[in-house]
């Protein structure tokens, strides 16, 4: 009866829904994906991966990722995208062993937290794994944070060590003083003449350590011991430390490296790492998986258009991971035409909803064979869904990855629902976090092993999933829900709109009204034109009755998520 109600609800509004979301009712599946097209919907509405589960060993993250390094040997592991200098797998392993020994010599013990505050760099990579190798916990921080924001994370995570770059040293010292728990600072790269002191350690001294104190047995209990402690941005309140165990991250690496998902075994594979490694997406999907699979990784400290495009071309990059703003850049920015990028085969996009038409524009412009979406969050280490290579649908986030169960839960009744019924995405699997650091278990959004993601979505009759919006970001107009992502996808189709964000603004009569913040590519575009463009394509309660405002840039986090709260007072 419940399933029949779901299909009736779809049938009553099918044409309207398909027009707005551009999601086909019957998803085209290639001949190699017969298992997906023949999927049946289980009676309990719990959807699983169409591929066989993987075995997950109980090992520490360092040994899991580095287990194949002797085989990779002299093969290039890292390329500094700024200087062009290359580092082999042998060199990376030697540096990590020496640095781990140096950390032990400095007094670091198993379970101590090291806060890593740095943009992407070769030193970031070796610092990350040397801490794990000696049993420490890595808490990565956004290097753009203020001293106050860093002090909160240092104190909340009880970080005894902080590793950073010399240019950030004044900010770090101020933050460490406020936090009161930091015992030693590590300067990455050239220390700028600062030198070592009682509480200061240079990166070079760690690299030059003899390696004699390297702990070959660190006694990690993989399902209990925390490996990484990133902080989730959230939409309200203070950031929360997400406790990811060695087992959590190891599981996600193995889940993602199925040949249908993230497979870099081709001899000519090369991956570009421009997304920040301090964010869980870049940390696991780029850094950890490239090292695990032996793919050369080109490291860029940040996104700069010319450097980004020239690196794609210079290093014959075949695979890269992006957030929607970078896909938008590749699809629409005129500078892209100045570079002949011919080797890029695969783009994986996550961190926020990506419009299928925008994906198609980027693929056509670049000649890229595959551009697929994935989905997850920090609390999931970070992935639970990924679009398989041979599913020809640009709107879907794909299927649950191996060892993962997913259900869509009605936000009012709390019951799992069937195909095409929107609800909150809830996930169960080995990648689900242990909990939030220094918070009680009941605050973790986990119940009976199921994590409530706070994201809204649905799945179709082929068990392909779609994300529509954040539960907390929904706009309510006279009790009717409006998804900002839907309006944003529509507005991006306008030829003179280069970026957009939609939020709800308070209204005495309606509760809230949708307002669009637009980055326009032509000064001739008017507010009324934008409103009229939307008016003829959506229902009345979704029209931009909260108005249109033109701004120079949409505020976004480094991972690509729109920071809607910053638009509230504009």
Kinemage of the C-alpha trace (Angstrom):
@kinemage 1
@onewidth
@group {chain A} dominant
@subgroup {mainchain}
@vectorlist {calphas} color= white
{ca unk a 1} P 0.000 0.000 0.000
{ca unk a 2} L 2.813 2.395 0.900
{ca unk a 3} L 4.652 1.719 -2.360
{ca unk a 4} L 1.481 2.223 -4.396
{ca unk a 5} L 0.963 5.593 -2.750
{ca unk a 6} L 4.480 6.656 -3.780
{ca unk a 7} L 3.894 5.810 -7.448
{ca unk a 8} L 0.514 7.549 -7.358
{ca unk a 9} L 2.179 10.671 -6.032
{ca unk a 10} L 4.646 10.602 -8.936
{ca unk a 11} L 1.958 9.990 -11.540
{ca unk a 12} L -0.052 12.963 -10.341
{ca unk a 13} L 2.823 15.349 -11.048
{ca unk a 14} L 5.176 13.522 -13.396
{ca unk a 15} L 5.530 16.080 -16.170
{ca unk a 16} L 6.106 18.939 -13.759
{ca unk a 17} L 8.777 17.096 -11.791
{ca unk a 18} L 10.673 15.847 -14.837
{ca unk a 19} L 10.699 19.288 -16.409
{ca unk a 20} L 12.183 20.960 -13.384
{ca unk a 21} L 14.740 18.380 -12.365
{ca unk a 22} L 15.465 17.010 -15.812
{ca unk a 23} L 15.649 13.478 -14.364
{ca unk a 24} L 14.394 10.852 -16.823
{ca unk a 25} L 11.844 8.410 -15.512
{ca unk a 26} L 13.638 5.529 -17.247
{ca unk a 27} L 17.390 5.906 -16.811
{ca unk a 28} L 19.506 4.796 -19.787
{ca unk a 29} L 21.791 1.954 -18.762
{ca unk a 30} L 24.606 0.591 -20.888
{ca unk a 31} L 24.753 -3.071 -21.822
{ca unk a 32} L 27.492 -3.632 -19.246
{ca unk a 33} L 25.205 -2.659 -16.376
{ca unk a 34} L 22.436 -5.218 -16.644
{ca unk a 35} L 22.573 -5.823 -12.896
{ca unk a 36} L 21.577 -2.213 -12.311
{ca unk a 37} L 18.695 -2.174 -14.783
{ca unk a 38} L 17.217 -5.381 -13.400
{ca unk a 39} L 17.376 -4.261 -9.770
{ca unk a 40} L 14.299 -4.921 -7.705
{ca unk a 41} L 12.998 -2.729 -4.920
{ca unk a 42} L 13.108 -4.651 -1.607
{ca unk a 43} L 10.032 -4.651 0.584
{ca unk a 44} L 11.871 -2.850 3.392
{ca unk a 45} L 13.016 -0.116 0.945
{ca unk a 46} L 16.654 -0.568 1.996
{ca unk a 47} L 18.817 -0.241 -1.116
{ca unk a 48} L 22.285 -1.794 -1.406
{ca unk a 49} L 25.130 -1.858 -3.929
{ca unk a 50} L 24.652 -3.887 -7.135
{ca unk a 51} L 28.243 -5.156 -6.813
{ca unk a 52} L 29.571 -7.727 -4.345
{ca unk a 53} L 30.735 -6.506 -0.939
{ca unk a 54} L 34.457 -6.117 -0.305
{ca unk a 55} L 36.511 -7.599 2.535
{ca unk a 56} L 37.770 -4.917 4.903
{ca unk a 57} L 40.875 -5.870 6.911
{ca unk a 58} L 41.333 -4.611 10.449
{ca unk a 59} L 44.546 -2.695 9.923
{ca unk a 60} L 45.809 0.822 10.506
{ca unk a 61} L 45.394 3.400 7.761
{ca unk a 62} L 49.106 4.020 7.176
{ca unk a 63} L 49.940 0.359 6.567
{ca unk a 64} L 46.883 -0.096 4.379
{ca unk a 65} L 47.668 2.841 2.105
{ca unk a 66} L 51.440 2.205 1.966
{ca unk a 67} L 51.325 -1.579 1.544
{ca unk a 68} L 52.109 -1.425 -2.196
{ca unk a 69} L 54.862 1.213 -2.004
{ca unk a 70} L 57.704 -1.326 -2.387
{ca unk a 71} L 56.070 -2.480 -5.640
{ca unk a 72} L 55.663 1.082 -6.942
{ca unk a 73} L 59.300 1.860 -6.072
{ca unk a 74} L 60.796 4.465 -8.407
{ca unk a 75} L 57.452 5.340 -9.988
{ca unk a 76} L 56.433 8.985 -9.529
{ca unk a 77} L 54.176 9.471 -6.507
{ca unk a 78} L 53.960 13.254 -6.180
{ca unk a 79} L 54.526 16.174 -8.525
{ca unk a 80} L 54.722 19.692 -7.149
{ca unk a 81} L 52.521 21.497 -9.651
{ca unk a 82} L 54.195 24.854 -8.931
{ca unk a 83} L 57.880 23.851 -9.116
{ca unk a 84} L 57.541 20.722 -11.242
{ca unk a 85} L 59.695 18.681 -8.851
{ca unk a 86} L 58.827 14.971 -8.726
{ca unk a 87} L 59.046 12.520 -5.822
{ca unk a 88} L 59.068 8.737 -6.193
{ca unk a 89} L 57.212 6.291 -3.981
{ca unk a 90} L 60.556 5.249 -2.504
{ca unk a 91} L 61.337 8.856 -1.595
{ca unk a 92} L 57.917 9.457 -0.062
{ca unk a 93} L 58.148 6.323 2.081
{ca unk a 94} L 61.653 7.188 3.277
{ca unk a 95} L 60.499 10.694 4.249
{ca unk a 96} L 57.462 9.362 6.115
{ca unk a 97} L 59.519 6.780 8.039
{ca unk a 98} L 62.108 9.375 9.035
{ca unk a 99} L 59.490 11.929 10.032
{ca unk a 100} L 57.505 9.425 12.098
{ca unk a 101} L 60.728 8.553 13.907
{ca unk a 102} L 61.397 12.249 14.470
{ca unk a 103} L 57.919 12.757 15.911
{ca unk a 104} L 58.482 9.922 18.370
{ca unk a 105} L 61.850 11.442 19.285
{ca unk a 106} L 60.121 14.787 19.916
{ca unk a 107} L 57.813 13.163 22.473
{ca unk a 108} L 54.671 12.467 20.455
{ca unk a 109} L 52.774 9.430 21.671
{ca unk a 110} L 50.057 7.197 20.241
{ca unk a 111} L 46.730 9.022 20.361
{ca unk a 112} L 48.200 12.548 20.450
{ca unk a 113} L 46.452 14.979 18.103
{ca unk a 114} L 48.371 16.967 15.487
{ca unk a 115} L 46.490 19.838 13.861
{ca unk a 116} L 47.638 20.265 10.255
{ca unk a 117} L 47.065 23.811 8.981
{ca unk a 118} L 48.337 24.096 5.432
{ca unk a 119} L 47.309 24.364 1.799
{ca unk a 120} L 48.066 21.403 -0.450
{ca unk a 121} L 51.778 20.619 -0.699
{ca unk a 122} L 54.175 17.709 -0.777
{ca unk a 123} L 54.960 18.463 2.871
{ca unk a 124} L 51.258 18.221 3.745
{ca unk a 125} L 51.198 14.682 2.314
{ca unk a 126} L 54.243 13.437 4.203
{ca unk a 127} L 53.226 15.154 7.453
{ca unk a 128} L 49.793 13.575 7.232
{ca unk a 129} L 51.046 10.013 6.869
{ca unk a 130} L 54.010 10.280 9.228
{ca unk a 131} L 51.606 11.242 12.018
{ca unk a 132} L 49.404 8.257 11.238
{ca unk a 133} L 52.457 5.981 10.983
{ca unk a 134} L 53.461 6.639 14.589
{ca unk a 135} L 49.913 6.301 15.916
{ca unk a 136} L 48.933 9.952 16.111
{ca unk a 137} L 45.630 11.531 15.120
{ca unk a 138} L 45.421 14.110 12.328
{ca unk a 139} L 43.003 17.021 12.686
{ca unk a 140} L 43.095 19.009 9.458
{ca unk a 141} L 42.242 22.721 9.490
{ca unk a 142} L 41.339 25.280 6.859
{ca unk a 143} L 44.409 27.539 6.459
{ca unk a 144} L 42.097 30.477 5.759
{ca unk a 145} L 40.662 30.292 9.293
{ca unk a 146} L 41.131 33.211 11.664
{ca unk a 147} L 43.087 32.807 14.894
{ca unk a 148} L 39.805 32.548 16.778
{ca unk a 149} L 38.460 29.774 14.539
{ca unk a 150} L 41.726 27.854 14.772
{ca unk a 151} L 41.870 28.293 18.541
{ca unk a 152} L 38.435 26.696 18.825
{ca unk a 153} L 39.507 23.653 16.820
{ca unk a 154} L 42.856 23.330 18.621
{ca unk a 155} L 41.167 23.450 22.009
{ca unk a 156} L 38.199 21.277 21.110
{ca unk a 157} L 40.436 18.579 19.630
{ca unk a 158} L 43.078 18.960 22.359
{ca unk a 159} L 45.802 19.328 19.747
{ca unk a 160} L 49.260 19.075 21.322
{ca unk a 161} L 51.084 19.563 18.013
{ca unk a 162} L 50.384 21.988 15.189
{ca unk a 163} L 52.063 21.786 11.776
{ca unk a 164} L 51.828 24.808 9.490
{ca unk a 165} L 53.649 26.930 6.919
{ca unk a 166} L 55.843 29.928 7.880
{ca unk a 167} L 53.499 32.550 6.392
{ca unk a 168} L 50.750 31.426 8.797
{ca unk a 169} L 52.992 31.355 11.859
{ca unk a 170} L 51.740 34.627 13.475
{ca unk a 171} L 48.115 33.462 13.184
{ca unk a 172} L 48.988 30.006 14.493
{ca unk a 173} L 50.909 31.364 17.460
{ca unk a 174} L 47.978 33.602 18.395
{ca unk a 175} L 45.567 30.675 18.073
{ca unk a 176} L 47.825 28.367 20.075
{ca unk a 177} L 48.082 30.944 22.845
{ca unk a 178} L 44.289 31.224 23.016
{ca unk a 179} L 43.774 27.448 22.940
{ca unk a 180} L 46.229 26.736 25.752
{ca unk a 181} L 46.837 23.087 24.793
{ca unk a 182} L 49.436 23.316 22.018
{ca unk a 183} L 52.881 22.173 23.129
{ca unk a 184} L 54.910 22.196 19.905
{ca unk a 185} L 54.787 23.808 16.464
{ca unk a 186} L 56.162 22.220 13.289
{ca unk a 187} L 57.113 24.464 10.372
{ca unk a 188} L 56.591 22.821 6.982
{ca unk a 189} L 58.972 23.531 4.108
{ca unk a 190} L 61.444 26.375 4.314
{ca unk a 191} L 61.238 27.820 7.828
{ca unk a 192} L 62.061 31.297 6.551
{ca unk a 193} L 64.972 31.657 8.963
{ca unk a 194} L 62.775 31.185 12.027
{ca unk a 195} L 64.866 28.219 13.165
{ca unk a 196} L 64.186 25.694 15.884
{ca unk a 197} L 63.559 26.399 19.523
{ca unk a 198} L 62.239 24.733 22.628
{ca unk a 199} L 58.725 24.471 21.223
{ca unk a 200} L 59.538 24.762 17.499
{ca unk a 201} L 60.441 21.873 15.184
{ca unk a 202} L 61.543 22.294 11.579
{ca unk a 203} L 60.256 20.038 8.858
{ca unk a 204} L 63.809 19.495 7.660
{ca unk a 205} L 64.935 18.099 10.995
{ca unk a 206} L 62.129 15.524 10.851
{ca unk a 207} L 62.991 14.512 7.278
{ca unk a 208} L 66.673 14.171 8.246
{ca unk a 209} L 65.953 11.932 11.220
{ca unk a 210} L 67.714 8.558 11.119
{ca unk a 211} L 64.423 6.664 11.206
{ca unk a 212} L 65.650 4.513 14.082
{ca unk a 213} L 62.665 5.401 16.276
{ca unk a 214} L 60.103 4.410 13.649
{ca unk a 215} L 57.447 2.347 15.460
{ca unk a 216} L 56.857 -0.824 13.457
{ca unk a 217} L 54.089 -1.862 15.837
{ca unk a 218} L 51.828 0.921 17.049
{ca unk a 219} L 49.038 -1.187 18.557
{ca unk a 220} L 46.160 0.385 16.615
{ca unk a 221} L 42.710 -1.088 17.246
{ca unk a 222} L 41.312 -0.215 13.850
{ca unk a 223} L 37.600 -0.121 14.718
{ca unk a 224} L 38.112 1.939 17.859
{ca unk a 225} L 41.166 4.157 17.394
{ca unk a 226} L 40.666 7.492 15.627
{ca unk a 227} L 42.874 8.109 12.605
{ca unk a 228} L 41.624 11.467 11.363
{ca unk a 229} L 39.580 14.142 13.110
{ca unk a 230} L 38.250 16.604 10.511
{ca unk a 231} L 35.698 19.197 11.549
{ca unk a 232} L 32.360 19.399 9.779
{ca unk a 233} L 31.278 22.872 8.718
{ca unk a 234} L 27.591 22.279 9.349
{ca unk a 235} L 24.936 24.900 8.688
{ca unk a 236} L 24.417 26.074 12.256
{ca unk a 237} L 26.374 26.114 15.493
{ca unk a 238} L 30.066 25.443 16.052
{ca unk a 239} L 31.965 22.931 13.900
{ca unk a 240} L 32.081 19.389 15.262
{ca unk a 241} L 35.050 17.039 15.297
{ca unk a 242} L 34.166 13.957 13.249
{ca unk a 243} L 35.831 10.850 14.683
{ca unk a 244} L 36.883 8.663 11.770
{ca unk a 245} L 38.606 5.464 12.791
{ca unk a 246} L 41.356 3.712 10.864
{ca unk a 247} L 38.728 1.133 9.887
{ca unk a 248} L 36.293 3.806 8.621
{ca unk a 249} L 38.741 5.320 6.145
{ca unk a 250} L 40.284 1.979 5.146
{ca unk a 251} L 36.774 0.728 4.374
{ca unk a 252} L 35.971 3.723 2.191
{ca unk a 253} L 39.211 3.380 0.219
{ca unk a 254} L 38.394 -0.253 -0.546
{ca unk a 255} L 34.764 0.530 -1.348
{ca unk a 256} L 35.757 3.227 -3.839
{ca unk a 257} L 38.502 1.367 -5.687
{ca unk a 258} L 36.159 -1.112 -7.340
{ca unk a 259} L 36.854 -1.112 -11.140
{ca unk a 260} L 33.417 0.448 -11.739
{ca unk a 261} L 34.252 3.414 -9.503
{ca unk a 262} L 37.724 4.929 -8.898
{ca unk a 263} L 40.213 2.768 -10.745
{ca unk a 264} L 43.572 4.372 -11.625
{ca unk a 265} L 45.403 1.246 -12.722
{ca unk a 266} L 45.937 2.396 -16.326
{ca unk a 267} L 49.704 2.811 -16.959
{ca unk a 268} L 49.253 6.397 -18.162
{ca unk a 269} L 46.962 7.520 -15.314
{ca unk a 270} L 47.727 10.855 -13.691
{ca unk a 271} L 45.532 12.667 -11.150
{ca unk a 272} L 45.335 16.390 -10.452
{ca unk a 273} L 44.836 17.385 -6.811
{ca unk a 274} L 43.470 20.924 -6.646
{ca unk a 275} L 40.710 20.389 -4.079
{ca unk a 276} L 42.028 20.953 -0.539
{ca unk a 277} L 43.493 17.896 1.175
{ca unk a 278} L 42.415 19.279 4.547
{ca unk a 279} L 38.831 18.608 3.440
{ca unk a 280} L 37.705 14.982 3.709
{ca unk a 281} L 36.904 14.802 -0.024
{ca unk a 282} L 40.427 15.692 -1.108
{ca unk a 283} L 42.007 13.810 1.788
{ca unk a 284} L 40.499 10.405 1.034
{ca unk a 285} L 39.376 10.458 -2.611
{ca unk a 286} L 42.527 12.122 -3.913
{ca unk a 287} L 45.468 11.768 -1.511
{ca unk a 288} L 44.763 8.387 0.083
{ca unk a 289} L 43.420 6.642 -3.009
{ca unk a 290} L 46.196 7.882 -5.316
{ca unk a 291} L 48.823 6.587 -2.896
{ca unk a 292} L 46.943 3.308 -2.471
{ca unk a 293} L 46.580 2.719 -6.217
{ca unk a 294} L 49.953 4.052 -7.296
{ca unk a 295} L 48.753 6.936 -9.465
{ca unk a 296} L 51.012 10.001 -9.877
{ca unk a 297} L 49.421 12.949 -8.090
{ca unk a 298} L 49.976 16.535 -9.249
{ca unk a 299} L 49.642 18.773 -6.181
{ca unk a 300} L 48.348 22.349 -6.501
{ca unk a 301} L 48.129 24.604 -3.419
{ca unk a 302} L 44.926 26.278 -4.592
{ca unk a 303} L 42.801 26.984 -7.627
{ca unk a 304} L 44.306 29.557 -9.979
{ca unk a 305} L 42.779 29.412 -13.481
{ca unk a 306} L 45.999 29.535 -15.509
{ca unk a 307} L 47.927 27.159 -13.238
{ca unk a 308} L 44.995 24.752 -13.079
{ca unk a 309} L 44.557 24.602 -16.851
{ca unk a 310} L 48.278 24.519 -17.655
{ca unk a 311} L 48.777 21.662 -15.171
{ca unk a 312} L 46.011 19.632 -16.816
{ca unk a 313} L 47.834 20.024 -20.114
{ca unk a 314} L 51.507 19.866 -18.998
{ca unk a 315} L 51.185 16.674 -16.963
{ca unk a 316} L 48.697 14.941 -19.307
{ca unk a 317} L 46.204 14.581 -16.460
{ca unk a 318} L 43.694 11.771 -17.031
{ca unk a 319} L 41.559 11.956 -13.870
{ca unk a 320} L 40.555 14.742 -11.547
{ca unk a 321} L 38.130 15.463 -8.729
{ca unk a 322} L 36.195 18.707 -8.699
{ca unk a 323} L 33.408 20.576 -6.962
{ca unk a 324} L 30.552 22.170 -8.967
{ca unk a 325} L 32.167 25.656 -9.139
{ca unk a 326} L 35.125 24.180 -11.030
{ca unk a 327} L 32.850 22.290 -13.415
{ca unk a 328} L 31.054 25.588 -13.997
{ca unk a 329} L 34.429 27.201 -14.723
{ca unk a 330} L 35.345 24.494 -17.240
{ca unk a 331} L 31.964 24.725 -18.927
{ca unk a 332} L 31.642 28.511 -19.245
{ca unk a 333} L 34.882 30.463 -18.704
{ca unk a 334} L 36.403 31.798 -21.956
{ca unk a 335} L 40.014 31.170 -20.820
{ca unk a 336} L 39.476 27.410 -21.115
{ca unk a 337} L 39.546 27.737 -24.904
{ca unk a 338} L 43.160 28.944 -24.714
{ca unk a 339} L 44.320 25.496 -23.559
{ca unk a 340} L 44.097 22.327 -25.588
{ca unk a 341} L 43.271 19.726 -22.942
{ca unk a 342} L 43.078 16.346 -24.661
{ca unk a 343} L 44.014 13.698 -22.069
{ca unk a 344} L 41.316 14.268 -19.422
{ca unk a 345} L 39.211 11.099 -19.397
{ca unk a 346} L 37.356 11.174 -16.081
{ca unk a 347} L 35.991 13.900 -13.835
{ca unk a 348} L 34.349 13.043 -10.538
{ca unk a 349} L 32.295 15.808 -8.945
{ca unk a 350} L 30.928 16.010 -5.428
{ca unk a 351} L 30.463 18.372 -2.431
{ca unk a 352} L 27.222 19.913 -3.781
{ca unk a 353} L 24.479 19.101 -6.315
{ca unk a 354} L 25.613 19.335 -9.934
{ca unk a 355} L 23.200 20.097 -12.743
{ca unk a 356} L 23.214 17.514 -15.543
{ca unk a 357} L 23.095 20.104 -18.308
{ca unk a 358} L 26.140 21.849 -16.856
{ca unk a 359} L 27.965 18.492 -16.822
{ca unk a 360} L 27.055 17.973 -20.464
{ca unk a 361} L 28.441 21.388 -21.419
{ca unk a 362} L 31.737 20.681 -19.674
{ca unk a 363} L 32.076 17.239 -21.270
{ca unk a 364} L 31.336 18.544 -24.756
{ca unk a 365} L 33.826 21.366 -24.383
{ca unk a 366} L 36.657 19.179 -23.056
{ca unk a 367} L 35.940 15.935 -24.866
{ca unk a 368} L 35.867 14.183 -21.492
{ca unk a 369} L 34.368 10.693 -21.720
{ca unk a 370} L 33.056 10.458 -18.163
{ca unk a 371} L 31.810 13.097 -15.755
{ca unk a 372} L 29.968 11.503 -12.881
{ca unk a 373} L 28.682 12.603 -9.517
{ca unk a 374} L 29.348 11.144 -6.118
{ca unk a 375} L 27.796 11.856 -2.763
{ca unk a 376} L 28.694 11.679 0.888
{ca unk a 377} L 29.713 13.790 3.844
{ca unk a 378} L 32.525 14.055 6.370
{ca unk a 379} L 30.657 11.693 8.688
{ca unk a 380} L 30.839 8.999 5.966
{ca unk a 381} L 34.626 9.038 5.443
{ca unk a 382} L 33.306 10.557 3.068
{ca unk a 383} L 31.480 8.567 0.325
{ca unk a 384} L 28.307 6.471 0.284
{ca unk a 385} L 27.193 6.874 -3.371
{ca unk a 386} L 29.020 7.054 -6.669
{ca unk a 387} L 27.882 6.895 -10.264
{ca unk a 388} L 29.370 3.777 -11.946
{ca unk a 389} L 31.438 4.342 -15.055
{ca unk a 390} L 28.892 2.834 -17.435
{ca unk a 391} L 25.705 4.503 -16.229
{ca unk a 392} L 24.740 7.135 -18.783
{ca unk a 393} L 22.913 9.614 -16.557
{ca unk a 394} L 24.459 12.926 -15.562
{ca unk a 395} L 21.854 13.874 -12.952
{ca unk a 396} L 22.234 10.910 -10.619
{ca unk a 397} L 24.717 10.476 -7.782
{ca unk a 398} L 24.669 6.786 -8.667
{ca unk a 399} L 24.283 3.756 -6.460
{ca unk a 400} L 25.276 2.920 -2.899
{ca unk a 401} L 28.869 1.690 -2.835
{ca unk a 402} L 29.730 -1.779 -1.519
{ca unk a 403} L 28.951 -2.804 2.073
{ca unk a 404} L 26.522 0.129 2.293
{ca unk a 405} L 22.787 0.235 3.010
{ca unk a 406} L 20.695 3.286 2.180
{ca unk a 407} L 17.093 4.225 2.779
{ca unk a 408} L 15.075 7.356 2.110
{ca unk a 409} L 13.108 8.314 5.196
{ca unk a 410} L 9.968 10.444 5.144
{ca unk a 411} L 10.751 13.561 7.202
{ca unk a 412} L 7.322 13.540 8.879
{ca unk a 413} L 6.646 9.865 9.573
{ca unk a 414} L 10.236 8.644 9.913
{ca unk a 415} L 9.410 5.610 7.739
{ca unk a 416} L 11.413 4.356 4.762
{ca unk a 417} L 9.747 5.174 1.453
{ca unk a 418} L 9.794 3.721 -2.051
{ca unk a 419} L 10.941 4.980 -5.465
{ca unk a 420} L 10.424 8.630 -6.427
{ca unk a 421} L 9.385 9.634 -2.890
{ca unk a 422} L 11.551 12.381 -1.481
{ca unk a 423} L 12.907 12.130 2.046
{ca unk a 424} L 16.070 12.285 4.119
{ca unk a 425} L 18.996 10.129 3.021
{ca unk a 426} L 20.082 7.757 5.803
{ca unk a 427} L 23.105 5.477 5.530
{ca unk a 428} L 24.514 2.437 7.285
{ca unk a 429} L 27.924 0.943 6.600
{ca unk a 430} L 31.535 0.512 7.751
{ca unk a 431} L 32.387 4.075 6.697
{ca unk a 432} L 29.942 5.669 9.171
{ca unk a 433} L 31.864 7.717 11.740
{ca unk a 434} L 32.403 6.646 15.312
{ca unk a 435} L 30.716 9.845 16.525
{ca unk a 436} L 31.478 13.486 17.288
{ca unk a 437} L 34.518 14.260 19.424
{ca unk a 438} L 33.764 15.274 23.005
{ca unk a 439} L 30.013 15.080 22.381
{ca unk a 440} L 27.627 12.448 23.773
{ca unk a 441} L 26.568 9.577 21.513
{ca unk a 442} L 23.014 10.888 21.240
{ca unk a 443} L 24.335 14.025 19.509
{ca unk a 444} L 25.860 12.054 16.637
{ca unk a 445} L 22.804 11.703 14.337
{ca unk a 446} L 23.360 7.932 14.414
{ca unk a 447} L 20.578 5.621 15.528
{ca unk a 448} L 20.944 1.838 15.411
{ca unk a 449} L 23.907 2.299 13.063
{ca unk a 450} L 21.986 4.549 10.645
{ca unk a 451} L 23.416 8.023 9.994
{ca unk a 452} L 20.913 10.786 9.193
{ca unk a 453} L 22.679 12.938 6.614
{ca unk a 454} L 20.390 15.969 6.651
{ca unk a 455} L 20.179 15.792 2.842
{ca unk a 456} L 16.989 15.286 0.864
{ca unk a 457} L 16.767 12.977 -2.096
{ca unk a 458} L 15.029 10.032 -3.724
{ca unk a 459} L 15.796 6.961 -5.834
{ca unk a 460} L 14.214 5.598 -8.981
{ca unk a 461} L 13.083 2.134 -10.071
{ca unk a 462} L 16.684 1.319 -11.102
{ca unk a 463} L 17.976 2.115 -7.601
{ca unk a 464} L 19.790 5.209 -8.849
{ca unk a 465} L 19.774 8.056 -6.324
{ca unk a 466} L 19.279 11.806 -6.689
{ca unk a 467} L 19.973 14.581 -4.180
{ca unk a 468} L 17.554 17.478 -4.269
{ca unk a 469} L 18.658 19.675 -1.363
{ca unk a 470} L 19.691 20.058 2.235
{ca unk a 471} L 16.899 19.511 4.727
{ca unk a 472} L 17.935 22.618 6.665
{ca unk a 473} L 18.184 24.753 3.517
{ca unk a 474} L 14.642 24.173 2.300
{ca unk a 475} L 12.563 27.300 1.838
{ca unk a 476} L 8.990 27.075 3.115
{ca unk a 477} L 6.462 29.252 1.294
{ca unk a 478} L 2.993 29.046 2.872
{ca unk a 479} L 3.914 25.583 4.102
{ca unk a 480} L 5.139 24.426 0.670
{ca unk a 481} L 8.761 23.369 0.291
{ca unk a 482} L 11.080 25.019 -2.216
{ca unk a 483} L 14.501 23.479 -2.929
{ca unk a 484} L 17.172 26.141 -3.619
{ca unk a 485} L 19.187 23.723 -5.771
{ca unk a 486} L 16.257 23.333 -8.161
{ca unk a 487} L 15.980 27.074 -8.778
{ca unk a 488} L 19.768 27.426 -9.019
{ca unk a 489} L 19.967 24.742 -11.701
{ca unk a 490} L 17.225 26.523 -13.644
{ca unk a 491} L 18.855 29.959 -13.380
{ca unk a 492} L 22.230 28.651 -14.543
{ca unk a 493} L 20.611 27.891 -17.897
{ca unk a 494} L 20.317 31.640 -18.535
{ca unk a 495} L 23.107 32.704 -20.910
{ca unk a 496} L 23.949 35.827 -18.870
{ca unk a 497} L 24.096 34.175 -15.439
{ca unk a 498} L 27.496 32.763 -14.504
{ca unk a 499} L 26.693 31.776 -10.907
{ca unk a 500} L 23.764 31.936 -8.507
{ca unk a 501} L 22.569 31.113 -5.006
{ca unk a 502} L 18.994 31.023 -3.715
{ca unk a 503} L 17.939 31.484 -0.097
{ca unk a 504} L 14.706 32.089 1.771
{ca unk a 505} L 13.959 35.536 3.177
{ca unk a 506} L 11.393 36.182 5.888
{ca unk a 507} L 7.944 37.323 4.822
{ca unk a 508} L 5.067 38.164 7.111
{ca unk a 509} L 2.382 36.612 4.884
{ca unk a 510} L 4.145 33.635 3.355
{ca unk a 511} L 6.675 32.745 6.032
{ca unk a 512} L 9.533 32.805 3.519
{ca unk a 513} L 10.066 33.831 -0.083
{ca unk a 514} L 12.831 32.710 -2.487
{ca unk a 515} L 15.512 35.299 -3.255
{ca unk a 516} L 18.222 34.857 -5.874
{ca unk a 517} L 21.734 36.247 -5.577
{ca unk a 518} L 23.091 36.388 -9.109
{ca unk a 519} L 26.550 36.819 -10.609
{ca unk a 520} L 25.826 38.167 -14.071
{ca unk a 521} L 28.087 38.050 -17.112
{ca unk a 522} L 26.338 40.979 -18.777
{ca unk a 523} L 25.542 44.329 -17.151
{ca unk a 524} L 22.439 44.545 -19.318
{ca unk a 525} L 20.724 41.777 -17.366
{ca unk a 526} L 18.066 43.254 -15.050
{ca unk a 527} L 16.379 41.946 -11.920
{ca unk a 528} L 13.046 41.847 -13.734
{ca unk a 529} L 14.493 39.726 -16.548
{ca unk a 530} L 15.736 37.184 -14.018
{ca unk a 531} L 12.371 37.054 -12.273
{ca unk a 532} L 10.557 36.661 -15.602
{ca unk a 533} L 12.940 33.888 -16.691
{ca unk a 534} L 11.936 31.835 -13.649
{ca unk a 535} L 8.275 32.848 -13.607
{ca unk a 536} L 7.240 30.908 -16.666
{ca unk a 537} L 8.971 27.683 -15.630
{ca unk a 538} L 8.002 26.999 -12.017
{ca unk a 539} L 4.940 26.974 -9.811
{ca unk a 540} L 3.859 30.227 -8.187
{ca unk a 541} L 5.279 29.430 -4.747
{ca unk a 542} L 8.733 28.879 -6.302
{ca unk a 543} L 8.904 32.195 -8.114
{ca unk a 544} L 11.483 34.769 -6.985
{ca unk a 545} L 9.070 36.909 -4.979
{ca unk a 546} L 11.850 37.604 -2.494
{ca unk a 547} L 13.611 39.505 -5.263
{ca unk a 548} L 16.901 39.352 -7.140
{ca unk a 549} L 20.205 40.844 -6.047
{ca unk a 550} L 23.331 41.110 -8.172
{ca unk a 551} L 26.620 40.393 -6.432
{ca unk a 552} L 30.208 39.908 -7.632
{ca unk a 553} L 30.780 36.464 -6.127
{ca unk a 554} L 28.797 33.698 -4.439
{ca unk a 555} L 30.350 32.878 -1.036
{ca unk a 556} L 31.419 29.231 -0.949
{ca unk a 557} L 33.425 26.956 1.287
{ca unk a 558} L 36.711 25.530 -0.073
{ca unk a 559} L 34.844 22.307 -0.858
{ca unk a 560} L 32.383 24.176 -3.079
{ca unk a 561} L 29.309 24.409 -0.872
{ca unk a 562} L 27.317 27.632 -0.988
{ca unk a 563} L 27.561 29.442 2.351
{ca unk a 564} L 23.962 30.616 2.422
{ca unk a 565} L 24.184 32.043 5.917
{ca unk a 566} L 26.566 34.729 4.602
{ca unk a 567} L 23.873 35.908 2.196
{ca unk a 568} L 21.214 36.455 4.846
{ca unk a 569} L 22.275 40.020 5.642
{ca unk a 570} L 23.141 41.129 2.095
